[in-house]
Amino acid sequence: MKAFLIDRYKKGGALRLGHSPEPQLRENDVMVEIHAASVNLLDAKIRDGEFKLILPYRLPLVLGNDVAGVVVRVGANVRQFKPGDEVYARPGQDRIGTFAEYIAIDAADVALKPAKLNMEEAASIPLVALTAWQVLVERAKLKKGQRILIHAGSGGVGTVAIQLAKHLGAHVATTTSTVNIDLVKSLGADVVVDYKKDDFEKVLKGYDVVLNSLGKDTLEKSLAVLKPGGKLISISGPPDPDFARENGSGWLLQQVMRLLSFGIRRKAKRRGIGYSFLFMTANGAQLGKITSLIEAGAIRPVIDRAFQFEKTNEALDYVERGRAKGKVVIAVK
């Protein structure tokens, strides 16, 4: 099958369009003919080798972390899906590879595609929506009336997180640039801080939760926004000891992650704030709940651009520039 691969880790390197063996179908898997995929910064970070310590992939590696397509075969133990079903998923982190014609995915990580979305729209959803769900619902336990700051509101995670937070009844603030203010307001943001004009940490106070997807400076400044007992949850690092244990990292790597996050954990503790790092995981059951919200109109996809499969490298370059509004998708079929 045709696929975009990396043969070695290289910062900014181009993916190679080549042929890869069709993936092996395990007894709990579904084989999906890929109709669309989406591009995430995670793909660039994997290509650059940023996660090689915690995600030890075997090279050559097919990249891609989001998929929408049609089931063509199912494993011996699979009962919930059948050939012909239209599905979408974020494959398990050890079984990525959606920049290709086919992928085998554990059925537990798959959900039926929302009927109201086309393939490209559906492919834009899984990774960012699961990230938002796991931060807001699972980790923060966000409740009606609470106040949350979502950084980078016009980005892939931000556009979904704003909508999910509003559905949960929260008061939502977000940061974005001038050109994206109308977009984030249309998604439900109550307060918008234009980072080109204002310092968010001087404008916002007394918040319960911050979702950080940006760098170290933004992470540390976010402490000033939170009230005692608040939660600072970062999806961009640094990883903390709890993540290291959950990820099954060895003792040495656990100590490395402990040191990497020591500064922010200490500063948070002094303020009575909890810090945690979240690396989202595949979950078909949660994706099914997200499907219900999409069907009910509570969440809608935001797509910036669509590229043809042969232009996957161009799509990745575009995402890396950091100017995309919502998601960038790839039409595979």
C-alpha positions in Angstrom: 0.0 0.0 0.0 1.1 3.6 -0.5 2.2 5.4 2.7 4.2 8.3 3.9 7.0 7.1 6.1 10.1 8.2 8.0 13.2 6.1 7.8 15.1 8.0 10.5 14.3 10.8 12.9 15.3 14.2 11.4 14.1 17.7 12.5 12.2 19.2 9.6 12.8 16.2 7.4 10.4 15.3 4.6 8.3 12.2 4.7 9.0 9.6 2.1 6.1 8.5 -0.1 6.7 4.8 -0.7 5.1 1.3 -0.3 4.6 -0.3 3.1 3.1 -3.8 3.8 -0.6 -3.8 4.6 -0.8 -4.0 8.4 -1.5 -7.3 10.1 -5.1 -7.8 11.4 -5.1 -9.1 15.0 -8.1 -10.9 16.5 -9.4 -7.7 18.3 -8.8 -5.4 15.3 -10.7 -3.8 12.5 -9.0 -3.1 9.2 -9.9 0.3 7.9 -9.6 1.6 4.4 -8.5 5.2 5.0 -10.6 7.9 3.3 -9.2 10.8 5.2 -6.6 11.7 7.9 -5.7 14.8 9.7 -2.3 16.4 10.5 -1.3 17.3 14.1 1.8 18.9 15.5 2.4 15.5 17.2 3.3 14.1 13.8 6.1 16.7 13.4 7.3 16.1 16.9 7.4 12.3 16.3 9.3 12.9 13.0 11.8 15.1 14.8 12.5 12.5 17.4 11.1 14.4 20.3 9.2 11.4 21.7 11.7 8.7 20.9 12.4 8.1 24.6 8.8 7.6 25.6 7.4 6.3 22.3 10.1 3.8 21.0 8.8 3.3 17.4 10.4 0.8 15.1 11.6 2.5 11.9 10.6 2.9 9.1 7.4 4.3 10.5 4.2 5.4 8.8 3.1 8.6 10.4 -0.5 9.8 11.1 -2.6 9.9 14.3 -6.2 10.6 13.0 -8.4 8.5 10.6 -11.8 8.3 9.1 -12.7 5.5 6.7 -14.6 2.3 6.1 -14.2 -1.1 7.8 -13.1 -3.8 5.2 -12.3 -6.7 7.6 -12.7 -7.5 11.3 -10.7 -9.8 13.6 -12.1 -13.0 15.0 -13.1 -11.4 18.3 -14.8 -8.3 17.0 -18.6 -8.1 17.3 -19.3 -4.3 17.4 -18.2 -3.5 13.9 -18.7 -5.1 10.5 -17.4 -4.6 6.9 -19.0 -1.5 5.4 -19.2 0.5 8.7 -18.0 4.1 8.4 -15.7 4.7 11.4 -13.2 7.2 12.8 -10.5 6.9 15.4 -7.2 8.0 17.0 -5.2 4.7 16.8 -3.3 3.6 19.9 0.0 5.5 20.2 2.0 2.3 19.5 0.0 1.6 16.3 -0.2 4.9 14.5 0.0 5.1 10.7 -2.9 6.9 9.1 -0.9 8.6 6.3 -1.6 5.4 4.3 -4.3 3.5 2.4 -5.1 1.0 5.2 -4.6 0.7 9.0 -5.4 -2.0 11.5 -6.8 -0.6 14.8 -7.9 -2.2 18.0 -11.7 -2.1 17.9 -11.7 -0.6 21.4 -10.2 2.5 20.0 -12.8 2.9 17.2 -16.2 4.6 17.0 -18.8 4.9 14.3 -18.4 8.1 12.3 -20.9 10.8 13.1 -23.5 10.6 10.3 -23.7 14.4 9.9 -19.9 14.7 9.1 -18.2 13.8 5.9 -14.9 11.8 6.0 -12.6 14.8 6.0 -14.6 16.5 8.8 -14.6 13.3 10.8 -10.9 12.8 10.4 -10.3 16.2 12.0 -11.9 15.2 15.3 -10.5 12.2 17.2 -7.1 13.3 18.6 -8.1 16.9 19.5 -11.5 16.0 20.8 -10.2 13.1 22.9 -7.5 15.5 24.3 -10.2 18.1 25.2 -12.4 15.4 26.8 -9.5 13.8 28.8 -8.4 17.3 30.1 -11.8 18.8 30.8 -14.0 15.8 31.8 -11.5 13.2 33.1 -8.7 15.3 34.6 -10.2 18.7 35.5 -13.7 17.3 36.2 -15.0 20.7 34.9 -18.3 21.7 36.4 -21.1 24.1 35.5 -20.2 27.7 36.6 -16.4 27.0 36.9 -14.0 29.3 35.0 -11.4 27.9 32.5 -8.7 29.5 30.4 -8.0 27.6 27.2 -4.8 28.8 25.5 -4.6 29.0 21.7 -8.3 28.9 21.2 -8.1 28.9 17.4 -5.9 25.8 17.3 -7.0 22.2 16.8 -7.4 21.4 20.5 -8.6 24.9 21.4 -11.5 25.0 18.9 -13.0 21.8 20.3 -12.1 22.5 24.0 -14.0 25.8 23.9 -17.1 24.1 22.6 -16.9 21.2 25.1 -16.3 23.6 28.0 -19.4 25.6 27.1 -21.4 22.4 26.8 -20.3 21.6 30.3 -21.6 25.0 31.5 -18.2 26.6 32.2 -17.2 30.3 31.8 -14.6 30.2 29.1 -11.7 32.5 28.4 -9.2 32.0 25.6 -6.1 33.5 24.1 -5.7 34.1 20.3 -4.5 36.6 17.8 -6.6 39.6 16.5 -7.6 37.8 13.2 -9.1 34.9 15.1 -11.2 36.7 17.7 -14.5 36.3 15.7 -13.8 32.6 15.3 -13.3 31.8 19.0 -16.3 33.9 19.9 -18.5 32.0 17.5 -17.4 28.8 19.2 -18.6 30.1 22.6 -15.7 31.9 24.2 -16.9 34.4 26.9 -13.6 36.3 27.2 -11.0 36.7 24.5 -7.5 38.0 25.2 -5.7 39.2 22.1 -2.1 38.1 22.9 -0.8 40.7 20.5 -2.3 43.5 22.6 -2.7 42.2 26.2 -0.9 40.0 28.7 -3.4 37.4 29.7 -1.9 37.0 33.2 -2.7 40.6 33.9 -6.3 40.5 32.6 -7.5 37.2 34.0 -7.8 36.2 37.7 -9.5 33.6 39.9 -9.8 30.8 37.4 -10.4 27.1 38.3 -8.6 25.5 35.4 -6.0 26.3 32.7 -5.5 24.2 29.6 -2.0 24.9 28.4 -0.8 23.9 24.9 2.0 26.4 24.6 5.6 26.9 25.9 7.3 27.3 29.2 6.7 31.0 29.6 3.0 30.7 29.0 2.8 27.7 31.4 4.5 29.6 34.3 2.5 32.8 33.6 -0.7 30.7 33.8 -0.2 30.2 37.5 -1.1 33.8 38.2 -4.5 33.2 36.6 -5.5 30.4 38.9 -7.0 30.6 42.3 -5.7 28.3 45.2 -7.0 24.8 44.5 -7.0 25.4 40.8 -5.6 23.0 38.2 -2.9 23.7 35.6 -3.1 21.0 33.0 -0.5 21.0 30.2 -0.6 19.0 27.0 2.8 20.3 25.8 4.9 19.4 28.8 6.9 19.1 30.8 5.9 15.5 31.7 5.5 14.8 35.4 6.2 11.7 37.5 2.6 10.5 37.4 2.7 10.4 33.6 6.1 8.5 33.7 4.5 5.8 35.9 1.3 5.6 33.8 3.4 5.3 30.6 5.4 2.4 32.1 8.7 4.3 31.9 11.7 2.8 33.6 13.2 4.2 36.8 15.8 6.3 35.1 13.3 7.9 32.7 10.9 8.5 35.7 13.7 10.5 37.4 14.4 12.5 34.2 10.7 13.5 34.0 10.6 14.3 37.7 13.5 16.7 37.1 12.0 18.2 34.0 8.8 19.1 35.8 10.3 20.0 39.2 10.3 23.7 38.7 6.7 24.1 37.6 5.5 21.6 40.2 7.3 23.5 43.0 5.9 26.9 41.8 2.4 25.5 41.5 2.6 23.9 45.0 3.6 27.2 46.6 0.4 28.8 45.2 -1.8 25.8 46.2 -2.3 24.8 42.6 -2.1 21.3 41.1 0.1 20.8 38.0 -0.3 17.8 35.7 0.8 16.8 32.2 -1.6 14.9 29.9 -0.7 12.9 26.9 -4.0 11.8 25.4 -4.7 8.1 24.8 -6.9 6.4 22.3 -10.4 5.6 23.6 -13.3 4.4 21.4 -15.9 4.7 24.2 -15.0 8.4 24.9 -15.1 9.0 21.1 -18.6 7.6 21.0 -19.7 10.1 23.6 -18.1 12.9 21.5 -20.0 11.5 18.5 -23.3 12.1 20.5 -22.3 15.7 21.1 -21.5 16.2 17.4 -24.8 14.8 16.4 -26.6 17.0 18.9 -24.8 20.1 17.5 -22.8 20.8 20.7 -19.5 20.4 18.9 -18.6 21.1 15.2 -15.4 20.6 13.4 -13.3 23.6 12.3 -11.2 22.9 9.3 -8.6 25.3 7.8 -7.5 23.5 4.7 -7.6 20.1 3.0 -4.7 18.6 1.0 -4.6 15.7 -1.4 -2.7 12.6 -0.2 0.2 13.3 -2.4 0.6 16.7 -0.7 1.0 15.3 2.8 4.4 16.9 3.2 2.9 20.3 2.3 0.1 19.8 4.8 2.7 19.0 7.6 4.7 22.1 6.7 1.5 24.2 6.8 0.7 22.9 10.3 4.2 23.5 11.6 3.9 27.2 10.7 1.4 27.5 13.5 -1.2 29.6 11.7 -3.9 27.0 11.0 -7.4 27.8 12.3 -8.7 24.5 13.6 -7.5 21.4 11.7 -5.7 20.5 8.5 -6.9 17.4 6.8 -5.7 15.0 4.1 -8.0 13.4 1.5 -6.6 9.9 1.1 -9.4 8.5 -1.1 
